[in-house]
Amino acid sequence: MSQPSTNIASHLPAMARLDPKRLAIIAPEGTLTFGELDAKSDAYARGLEAIGIGRGQYRLKSGFHFR
């Protein structure tokens, strides 16, 4: 029996609530906590919705960088 697919985005809100100051991303460019990452992803989602792009309509290509 196959398991349902999940991704980090499906766990992000819960992690942000449980431990918002815990480091989620460590990269040469800097770090983000789960709280910061959740806030940024929410802001990007609102921006996409504002221009008519809804959940599941598009997928990012590998190598896309948020700034």
C-alpha positions in Angstrom: 0.0 0.0 0.0 1.4 3.4 -1.0 1.6 6.2 1.5 0.1 9.6 0.8 2.5 12.2 -0.5 3.4 15.1 1.7 5.8 18.0 1.4 7.3 20.5 3.8 4.6 23.0 3.0 2.0 20.8 4.5 3.9 20.8 7.9 5.0 24.4 7.9 2.1 26.0 9.7 2.1 23.4 12.5 5.9 23.8 13.0 5.6 27.5 13.1 3.0 27.3 15.8 4.9 24.7 17.9 8.3 26.3 17.7 8.4 29.5 15.7 12.0 30.4 16.7 13.5 27.0 15.7 15.7 27.2 12.6 14.0 25.9 9.5 16.6 26.9 6.9 20.3 27.3 7.2 22.1 28.5 4.0 25.1 30.5 3.0 22.8 33.5 2.4 21.4 33.3 6.0 18.9 31.6 8.2 15.1 31.5 8.6 13.1 30.3 11.5 9.9 28.4 11.1 8.0 31.5 12.1 9.8 33.6 9.5 9.5 31.0 6.8 5.7 30.6 7.4 5.3 34.4 7.3 7.2 34.7 4.0 5.3 31.8 2.4 2.0 33.4 3.4 3.1 36.7 1.9 4.1 35.1 -1.4 0.8 33.2 -1.4 -1.2 36.4 -0.9 0.8 38.1 -3.7 0.1 35.3 -6.1 -3.6 35.3 -5.2 -3.7 39.0 -5.8 -2.7 38.5 -9.4 -5.1 35.6 -9.9 -2.9 32.6 -9.3 -4.6 30.1 -6.9 -3.4 27.1 -5.0 -2.2 24.2 -7.3 -2.4 26.2 -10.5 1.4 26.4 -11.1 4.5 24.7 -9.9 7.9 26.3 -9.4 10.8 25.0 -11.5 13.8 23.6 -9.7 16.3 26.3 -8.9 13.8 29.1 -8.3 15.1 31.5 -5.7 12.9 33.7 -3.4 14.4 37.1 -2.7 
